[in-house]
Amino acid sequence: MKDTLPSLGPDVLMVSIDVDTTENADQLRRYAQQHGFEWRFAIAPRDMLVELQRAFGTQFLTPPAEPMFIVDPRGEPHLVPFGHRDGNTIRALVARYRV
């Protein structure tokens, strides 16, 4: 994502949501800085975790699965298929949901 994000255009906002309830803001900040991630990071409150699981299933709360969803301009979320996603796949999905 670090290499792909700039190519998605200025209308795309990325937020990484931490679903690990044992982590805190300082740990998350250090992680982002260590890896050169320049987009926003947030820690999911418990209510959000419940809603993410309800909407997308238990696997969505498993970080190794690299869960991702795209919110279209109407505010509708779309689950991105699990598994490896290269830059072309991400660009195609963003274009699909941009309209």
CORSUL-V479994 format. One record per helix or strand of 3 or more residues. SS is the DSSP state (hx for helix, st for strand). FROM is the first residue (numbers start at 1). LEN is the number of residues. If there is no record, write none. Layout:
ss: (SS | SS)
from: (FROM | FROM)
len: (LEN | LEN)
This chain:
ss: (hx | st | hx | st | hx | hx | hx | st | st | hx)
from: (5 | 15 | 25 | 40 | 46 | 58 | 63 | 69 | 77 | 87)
len: (4 | 4 | 11 | 4 | 11 | 4 | 3 | 3 | 3 | 12)
